């Protein structure tokens, strides 16, 4: 029975492929080139926006880099991310090496790569929240409305805890006591803690202003919005109606799959 089911599924797959390929060829044969040009422009704008995130973060660390060299680094890193197995690591490593060559010290280069990725991920999460709630209670992924609302509260709670810890007298004392306990009982952990303390001290030397973080987050949002606009323009170029109600939800979930580096280009 399993073999019969598998054979039937394979037959259906072959039939679907035979139906889809001519249809796809017809669509590509009737492209609206004006929309395609806009799609290319939107994707270039997305790359420029991501490059500007890193430029602002570099500026916060005292390193100034021209826009177009940063765009070149972004394009090359993105090409590695979507074409190599585990490409995200390759792209991040390439960006780190290029920033080091252009005057950023090790701590600043690490901070820029990590902070840019974190801001970009948070901006994508904000778009998911907007997409799920903007689609309405009967829209796509409506079952995610409550989970994303809960997740959206986590960054607020983290900030509250961080502010509270900064003004608390007990947190530093607890940290000193924990450090003494580790040093006396776990020598290897003590070395690791010392390395983390030194690295953390170097990273804390980078003190971005609120305007730097706000501008970087704005460019992160622009990066995703321009990329989503590229998708819309491609649909228009193929004369396919845009499913506005579910567009952001579908786009953001696809981006999450892309970020899983199991295969080249992500899942």
Number of C-alpha atoms within 10 A of each C-alpha: 6 7 8 9 10 11 12 12 12 12 12 12 12 12 11 11 12 11 11 12 11 11 12 11 10 12 15 12 10 11 16 16 13 11 19 18 14 17 24 15 16 22 20 17 18 24 21 21 23 25 25 25 27 28 23 24 27 24 15 19 21 15 16 15 17 9 13 12 13 22 20 14 18 23 18 14 22 20 16 21 23 20 15 18 16 19 24 24 15 19 23 20 15 18 23 23 15 17 24 16 11 13 15 21 16 15 18 25 25 20 21 25 19 14 17 23 17 14 19 23 18 17 21 23 18 15 20 21 23 15 25 26 20 17 20 14 12 8 15 18 16 16 12 14 19 13 10 17 13 10 12 15 10 11 11 11 11 11 11 12 11 12 11 12 13 12 9 11 10 10 13 12 11 10 11 11 11 11 15 11 12 16 15 10 10 11 11 11 14 17 13 12 15 14 12 12 12 12 13 12 12 15 17 13 11 18 12 16 11 9 11 18 17 12 16 25 20 17 24 27 23 21 27 24 20 20 22 20 18 24 18 21 24 22 18 19 21 19 14 12 9 14 11 11 15 17 17 23 24 16 18 20 13 13 16 14 13 18 18 15 18 14 15 17 21 21 13
